[in-house]
Amino acid sequence: MTATSTAALSAENAPRLRGEAQRAKFRNVDWLLVLPAIVLSLLGLMAIFSATRAAPTGSTFVTKQALFLVIGVVAMLVVAFVDYREIRNFLGLLYLISLAVLIAVLTPLGTEIKGTKGWFQIGPMSLQPAEFAKLTLVVALAAVFTGRSGSVEAPRIVAALGMLAAICFLVLLEGETGSVLVYCFIALGIFLIAGVPIRVLLLLIASGIGVFTLAFTTGVLEGYQEDRLVAFFDEDADPRGMNYNQRQSVQAVGSGGLTGQGYLDGPQTQLGFLPEQQTDFIFASIGEENGFIGTSVVLGLQALVLLRIIRNAQLARDAFGTLICIGVFSFLLFQIFQNAGMNIRLMPITGVPLPFISYGGSSLITGFLGLGLVQSVAVHRHRGSPV
């Protein structure tokens, strides 16, 4: 066979081969990861509708969230079919862009909402860069610990801490402590799986507690942030009524009983006694109207998402893919525990959203982008050589 005929045959087969490659990718999609997240988001839309229908602009919340859901799912699919290993080629630029955006939101370009100057107002939409920075941190830390040597050396740990500190500092300037806690938990999960010595982890945890205690005792935190902590640890102190939110939340969850008051029939939710019921305290709204069964369904679906992420971490063909999955797992796990915990007074109020449920476009899109990264690890684990 001549070179010309070989080239012609290859050109003729190219579309077929590309089609087979795309179908192979599609077959590797983890539907047990995708579908529960979409179901959770639809349940979130129902809960948001119930929580906001009495408001003059209640329909706007549901419309916006539905739009962000479509954007999030499309973004997840796009990321899923991009080889996650290619991200390394422009990771430095991605990290610098994240820092630049976090700085820009502190300027007059940013908008302050409820004491946090961390939003960009784009027409009727608000975007929070601190949410998207979670994914930047996940990929950056995963890359730091999966270089050519693959060993956990002191310079790598220092570099990872530097990346973490830079993002945390900028977000703290915005007044957003909840996101900083999420960043720290991401780092803890990746450090642990990457093989950072336990003694180093314990030292870092102790240092973090020391820094937090110093910030609390020296007045670095905002007044409302201090009040939240004082109210949590001493319910009788209740500075400036900060315990009102959690009291209403606990009452709403408790009144739901086993099966709930009924969808659209929860008095705490429908009469507006439950504050921030479409965002911070949406778990309490679900508990009031759907009871223990409803909250168990939500947490069960969240658990299925987490289990599938761990499964994909185990099956990843390289350490980079494993650590990406662990980073996504860590921030979702912390947000689920923190949000549900503060709704039943196991945790202090921090404003951390419940993944895929709470109202908020930035949080919803970030959650689906995170799943897109996990899907990319799953889809591409049979292709190419390990990095």
Residue pairs with C-beta under 8 A, 6 or more apart in sequence:
1 9
24 382
25 81
25 379
25 380
28 378
28 379
28 380
28 381
28 382
29 80
29 375
29 378
29 379
30 308
30 311
30 312
30 374
30 375
30 378
32 304
32 308
33 305
33 308
33 309
33 312
33 371
33 374
33 375
33 378
34 76
34 371
34 375
36 301
36 302
36 304
36 305
36 308
37 305
37 356
37 367
37 368
37 371
38 73
39 301
40 298
40 301
40 302
40 305
40 355
40 356
40 357
41 69
41 72
41 356
41 357
41 364
43 286
43 297
43 298
43 301
43 357
44 65
44 282
44 354
44 356
44 357
44 358
44 359
44 364
45 62
45 65
45 66
45 69
46 263
47 278
47 282
47 285
47 286
47 289
47 357
48 61
48 62
48 65
48 278
48 282
48 359
49 58
49 61
49 62
50 263
50 264
50 266
50 269
50 270
50 285
50 289
51 269
51 274
51 277
51 278
51 282
51 285
51 359
52 58
52 61
52 62
52 277
52 278
52 359
53 59
53 264
54 270
54 272
55 61
60 124
61 278
61 359
64 124
64 125
64 361
65 359
65 361
65 364
67 361
68 360
68 361
68 364
68 365
69 364
71 361
71 365
72 364
72 365
72 367
72 368
72 369
73 368
75 365
75 368
75 369
75 372
76 368
76 369
76 371
76 372
76 375
77 372
78 372
79 369
79 372
79 373
79 375
79 376
80 372
80 375
80 376
80 378
80 379
81 376
81 379
82 376
83 376
83 380
83 383
83 384
84 320
84 321
84 324
84 373
84 376
84 377
84 380
85 318
85 320
85 321
85 380
85 384
85 387
87 94
87 139
87 143
88 143
88 320
88 387
91 139
91 140
91 143
94 136
94 139
94 140
95 136
95 140
95 163
98 129
98 132
98 133
98 136
98 167
99 166
99 167
99 170
101 129
101 132
102 129
102 130
102 133
102 167
102 170
102 171
102 174
103 170
104 110
104 129
105 117
105 118
105 119
105 120
105 129
105 174
106 117
106 170
106 173
106 174
109 120
110 117
110 118
110 119
110 120
110 174
111 117
111 119
111 120
111 121
111 126
112 119
113 119
113 126
115 175
115 222
115 224
116 174
116 175
116 176
116 351
117 174
117 175
118 128
118 129
118 130
118 171
118 174
118 175
118 176
119 126
119 127
119 128
120 126
120 127
120 128
120 129
125 361
126 361
126 362
127 361
127 362
128 360
128 362
128 363
129 362
130 171
130 174
130 176
130 179
131 179
131 360
131 362
131 363
131 365
131 366
132 362
132 365
132 366
132 369
133 167
133 171
133 179
133 183
134 179
134 182
134 183
134 186
134 331
134 366
134 370
135 328
135 366
135 369
135 370
135 373
136 167
137 163
137 164
137 167
137 183
137 186
137 187
137 327
138 186
138 190
138 324
138 327
138 328
138 331
138 370
138 373
139 324
139 327
139 373
140 160
140 163
141 160
141 163
141 164
141 186
141 187
141 190
141 191
141 323
141 327
142 190
142 320
142 323
142 324
142 326
142 327
143 320
144 156
144 159
144 160
144 163
145 152
145 156
145 160
145 190
145 194
145 195
145 319
145 323
146 194
146 318
146 319
146 320
146 323
146 387
147 156
150 319
152 194
152 195
152 196
152 197
157 191
157 196
157 200
160 187
160 190
160 191
161 187
161 204
164 183
164 184
164 187
167 183
168 180
168 183
168 184
171 179
171 180
171 183
172 180
175 222
175 225
176 351
177 221
177 225
177 350
178 338
178 350
178 351
178 352
179 352
181 334
181 338
181 350
181 352
182 331
182 334
182 335
182 352
184 208
185 330
185 331
185 333
185 334
186 327
186 330
186 331
186 334
188 201
188 205
188 330
189 326
189 327
189 329
189 330
189 333
190 323
190 326
190 327
190 330
191 200
191 201
191 204
192 201
193 313
193 322
193 323
193 326
194 319
194 323
214 220
215 221
216 226
216 229
219 226
224 242
226 239
227 239
227 240
227 242
228 242
228 348
228 349
228 350
229 348
230 237
230 239
230 242
231 237
231 238
231 239
231 242
231 243
231 246
231 348
232 246
232 345
232 347
232 348
232 349
233 348
235 243
238 244
242 349
244 275
245 275
245 276
245 280
245 281
245 349
246 342
246 343
246 345
246 349
248 268
248 273
248 274
248 275
248 281
248 284
249 274
249 281
249 284
249 342
249 343
249 344
249 345
250 284
250 343
250 344
250 345
251 268
252 266
252 268
252 269
252 273
252 274
252 281
252 284
252 285
252 287
252 288
253 283
253 284
253 287
253 288
253 295
253 343
253 344
255 261
255 266
255 267
255 268
255 288
256 266
256 287
256 288
256 289
256 290
256 291
256 292
256 294
256 295
257 291
257 292
258 291
258 292
258 293
259 290
259 291
259 292
259 293
260 266
260 287
260 288
260 289
260 290
260 291
260 293
260 294
261 267
261 288
261 289
261 291
262 289
263 289
263 290
264 270
264 289
265 289
266 285
266 288
266 289
267 273
267 288
268 274
268 284
268 285
268 288
269 277
269 285
269 288
269 289
274 281
274 284
274 285
274 288
275 281
277 284
277 285
278 285
278 358
278 359
279 351
279 353
279 358
279 359
279 360
280 339
280 342
280 349
280 351
280 352
280 353
280 358
281 343
282 354
282 357
282 358
282 359
283 295
283 298
283 339
283 340
283 343
283 354
283 357
284 343
284 344
286 294
286 295
286 298
286 357
287 294
287 295
287 343
290 297
295 340
298 357
299 336
299 340
302 332
302 336
302 355
302 356
305 332
305 371
306 329
306 332
306 333
306 336
308 374
309 325
309 328
309 329
309 332
309 371
309 374
310 325
310 329
312 325
312 374
312 377
312 378
313 321
313 322
313 325
313 326
313 329
313 377
314 322
315 378
315 381
316 322
316 324
316 325
316 377
316 381
317 380
317 381
317 382
317 386
318 386
318 387
320 387
321 377
321 380
321 381
322 377
324 373
324 374
324 377
325 373
325 374
325 377
328 370
328 371
328 373
328 374
331 370
332 355
332 367
332 370
334 352
335 352
335 353
335 354
335 355
336 354
336 355
337 347
338 347
338 350
338 352
339 352
339 353
339 354
339 358
340 346
340 354
341 347
342 348
342 349
342 350
342 352
353 360
353 363
355 363
355 367
356 364
356 367
